[in-house]
């Protein structure tokens, strides 16, 4: 009675062997029920973005300042000439004067502008320049004993440079260019001292340098004295002691400032004795200088009915 039944495979996948099981319909997608909710969520997100602060008209109207572009430094190193300010820092006074003089000679209009813009040289500056020429002349003299002719030709160039500088600077301090008699007299005093130091040569042919220089400075003294005497009766000449200063210069020069002494005597009257013009004045009237010193120059002016 034993009935042998055929063995059946184990049912790991029962649905494969279930004849009554119906396969799902393909039109039924698993995302069918979720699409409407996702669409609504996207619409909600759009509504939220529409009220976001970043989308407001006030924010959109603002313009952000552009960021400065970062400068890119070149890794290449190359030589280049100095800029003008740095180049001028390396020049001393002599080199700078040479460069400026060369430019002015090439372009005269620049030279005229420099003359107009440069400040007037003071007496101290002018005398300092003359002293530098004087030092160069002194350094040019040979050491030890030497003949007069050899010494002259040895120092001739710096000697002429000093004399030319005197001839160029002196007119700057004479009227009408210089209106102050005191400034003119201060320059003439310093320049005359420099002329005293010029060498005295044995040869007559070499002496004309100093003789001519004395003559020029003497005529400059006379010009300034004549102009100063027209202002206040020459009060500045006496108050500054210039009459005594000129007398000492004339003595030191060996009497070669005759023109200056004559001008002082003619206009002031106390250098070399009273002048002819002073003798013609009335003895009852005191000189203009005496009146100025006494404080009673001119006739008194009465004011009011008394």
C-alpha positions in Angstrom: 0.0 0.0 0.0 2.9 2.1 0.1 2.5 4.8 -2.5 5.6 6.4 -3.9 5.2 10.1 -4.4 7.6 12.0 -6.6 9.7 14.5 -4.7 8.9 18.2 -5.2 11.6 20.9 -5.4 11.8 23.2 -2.4 9.7 26.3 -2.8 12.2 29.1 -2.4 10.1 31.2 -4.8 6.6 30.2 -4.2 5.1 32.7 -6.5 6.8 31.1 -9.5 4.9 28.0 -8.9 1.6 29.6 -7.9 -0.7 29.3 -10.9 -3.3 31.4 -9.3 -1.1 34.4 -8.7 -1.7 37.4 -11.1 1.1 39.5 -12.3 0.8 43.3 -11.6 -0.4 45.6 -14.3 2.4 47.5 -16.1 0.4 50.7 -16.2 0.5 50.9 -12.5 3.8 52.6 -11.9 5.2 52.8 -8.4 5.7 56.6 -8.8 2.1 57.2 -9.9 0.8 58.2 -6.6 3.9 60.3 -5.6 4.1 62.7 -8.6 1.3 65.1 -7.5 2.9 65.6 -4.1 6.3 66.3 -5.7 4.8 68.8 -8.0 3.1 70.6 -5.2 6.3 70.7 -3.2 8.2 72.2 -6.2 5.4 74.8 -6.4 5.8 75.5 -2.8 9.5 75.9 -3.1 8.9 78.4 -6.0 6.6 80.4 -3.8 9.1 80.5 -1.1 11.8 81.7 -3.5 9.5 84.4 -4.8 9.4 86.0 -1.3 13.1 85.5 -0.6 15.0 88.7 0.4 17.5 88.0 -2.4 14.8 88.4 -5.1 13.4 91.6 -3.7 13.7 94.7 -6.1 15.6 96.6 -3.5 18.3 94.1 -3.4 18.4 93.6 -7.1 18.9 97.3 -7.7 22.1 97.4 -5.6 25.3 97.0 -7.5 28.2 95.4 -5.7 31.5 97.1 -6.0 33.9 95.2 -8.2 36.7 93.5 -6.5 40.1 95.0 -7.3 42.0 92.8 -9.6 45.0 91.3 -7.9 48.3 92.7 -9.4 50.3 90.0 -10.9 54.0 90.5 -10.1 56.3 89.5 -12.8 59.0 87.1 -11.9 61.3 88.6 -14.5 63.9 91.1 -13.2 65.4 93.5 -15.7 67.7 96.6 -15.4 66.3 100.0 -15.9 67.8 103.6 -15.6 67.2 105.7 -12.5 64.2 108.0 -12.3 64.9 111.8 -12.5 64.5 112.4 -8.8 66.9 109.6 -7.8 69.4 110.7 -10.5 69.4 114.3 -9.1 70.1 112.9 -5.6 73.4 111.5 -6.8 74.7 114.8 -8.3 76.8 117.2 -6.3 76.5 121.0 -6.6 79.2 121.2 -9.3 77.7 118.4 -11.4 74.2 119.9 -11.1 75.4 123.3 -12.2 77.2 121.8 -15.2 74.1 119.9 -16.3 71.8 122.9 -15.8 74.2 125.2 -17.7 74.4 122.7 -20.6 70.6 122.6 -20.8 70.3 126.4 -20.7 72.9 126.8 -23.5 71.0 124.3 -25.7 67.6 125.9 -25.0 67.9 129.6 -24.2 64.3 129.9 -23.3 64.9 127.6 -20.3 67.8 129.8 -19.3 65.6 132.8 -19.3 63.1 131.0 -17.1 65.8 130.0 -14.7 67.0 133.7 -14.4 63.4 134.8 -13.7 62.7 132.0 -11.1 66.0 131.9 -9.2 66.2 134.1 -6.1 68.5 137.1 -6.0 72.0 136.1 -4.6 72.8 137.6 -1.3 76.0 139.4 -0.5 77.2 136.5 1.6 76.6 134.0 -1.2 78.4 136.2 -3.8 81.4 136.8 -1.5 81.6 133.1 -0.7 81.8 132.2 -4.4 84.6 134.8 -4.8 86.4 133.3 -1.8 86.3 129.9 -3.5 88.1 131.4 -6.5 90.5 133.1 -4.2 91.3 129.8 -2.6 92.0 128.2 -6.0 94.4 131.0 -6.8 96.2 130.6 -3.6 96.5 126.8 -4.0 97.9 127.3 -7.5 101.1 129.0 -6.3 104.2 126.8 -6.5 106.1 125.8 -3.4 109.5 127.2 -2.7 111.4 129.9 -4.6 110.5 130.5 -8.2 110.8 133.3 -10.7 108.0 135.8 -11.1 107.3 134.9 -14.7 107.1 131.2 -13.8 104.7 131.9 -11.0 102.6 134.2 -13.1 102.1 131.6 -15.8 101.4 129.0 -13.2 98.6 130.9 -11.6 97.4 132.9 -14.6 94.3 130.8 -15.2 92.8 130.9 -11.7 93.9 134.6 -11.5 91.8 135.5 -14.6 88.9 133.3 -13.3 88.8 135.4 -10.1 89.0 138.7 -11.9 86.3 137.6 -14.3 84.1 136.6 -11.4 84.6 140.0 -9.8 83.7 141.7 -13.0 80.5 139.6 -13.3 79.3 139.9 -9.7 79.9 143.6 -9.1 77.2 145.0 -11.5 74.6 142.9 -9.7 75.1 145.1 -6.6 75.2 148.5 -8.2 72.3 150.9 -8.8 69.8 150.8 -10.4 69.8 146.9 -10.1 70.5 147.2 -6.4 68.3 149.8 -4.7 69.8 149.5 -1.2 72.9 151.5 -0.7 73.8 149.5 2.4 73.8 146.2 0.4 75.9 147.7 -2.3 78.5 149.1 0.2 78.7 145.7 2.0 79.5 144.0 -1.3 82.1 146.6 -2.3 83.8 146.3 1.1 84.1 142.5 0.7 85.2 142.6 -2.9 87.8 145.3 -2.2 89.3 143.1 0.5 89.7 140.3 -2.1 91.3 142.6 -4.6 93.9 143.6 -1.9 95.0 139.9 -1.8 95.8 139.8 -5.5 99.5 139.2 -6.1 101.8 142.1 -6.9 104.0 141.2 -9.9 107.5 142.6 -10.6 106.9 142.7 -14.4 105.0 145.8 -15.5 103.2 143.7 -18.2 101.6 141.5 -15.4 100.6 144.4 -13.1 97.7 145.5 -15.3 95.4 142.8 -14.0 95.3 144.3 -10.5 95.5 147.9 -11.7 92.4 147.5 -13.9 90.6 145.7 -11.1 91.3 148.5 -8.6 90.0 151.0 -11.2 86.8 149.1 -11.8 86.0 148.8 -8.1 86.9 152.4 -7.4 84.4 153.6 -10.0 81.8 151.2 -8.5 82.4 152.9 -5.1 81.9 156.3 -6.7 78.6 155.3 -8.3 77.2 154.0 -5.1 78.4 157.0 -3.1 76.8 159.4 -5.6 73.4 157.6 -5.4 73.6 157.3 -1.6 74.2 161.0 -1.2 70.9 161.8 -2.9 69.0 160.1 -0.1 68.9 161.9 3.2 72.0 163.9 2.4 74.2 160.9 2.5 73.2 160.0 6.0 73.9 156.3 5.5 77.5 157.0 4.4 78.3 158.6 7.7 76.1 156.6 10.0 77.7 153.3 8.8 81.2 154.6 9.0 81.7 154.0 5.3 83.9 157.1 4.9 86.4 155.7 7.3 86.1 152.2 5.7 86.8 153.7 2.3 89.8 155.7 3.6 91.4 152.5 4.9 90.8 150.7 1.6 92.4 153.6 -0.3 95.4 153.5 2.0 95.9 149.7 1.7 95.6 150.0 -2.1 98.3 152.5 -2.3 96.0 155.4 -3.3 94.5 153.6 -6.2 90.9 154.3 -5.2 91.0 158.0 -6.2 87.7 158.0 -8.0 85.9 156.7 -4.9 87.7 159.2 -2.5 86.8 162.1 -4.8 83.1 161.1 -4.9 83.0 160.8 -1.1 84.6 164.2 -0.7 82.4 165.9 -3.2 79.1 164.6 -1.8 79.8 164.3 1.9 82.6 166.7 2.5 84.6 165.2 5.3 86.9 162.9 3.3 90.0 164.8 2.1 88.7 168.1 3.5 85.7 170.2 2.5 84.9 170.2 -1.2 84.4 173.3 -3.4 80.6 172.8 -3.2 80.8 172.9 0.5 82.8 176.1 0.6 80.2 177.9 -1.6 77.5 177.2 1.0 76.7 179.8 3.5 78.6 179.5 6.8 75.6 180.4 8.7 73.8 177.3 7.6 75.0 173.9 8.9 75.5 171.1 6.5 72.6 168.7 5.8 74.5 166.0 7.6 74.8 168.1 10.8 71.1 168.9 10.7 70.3 165.3 10.4 72.5 164.4 13.3 71.0 167.2 15.4 67.5 166.2 14.5 66.5 169.6 13.1 66.8 168.9 9.3 64.5 171.3 7.4 62.3 174.2 8.5 59.9 173.5 11.3 56.3 173.1 10.2 53.7 174.9 12.3 50.3 173.2 12.7 47.2 175.0 14.1 46.4 178.6 14.9 49.1 178.9 17.7 
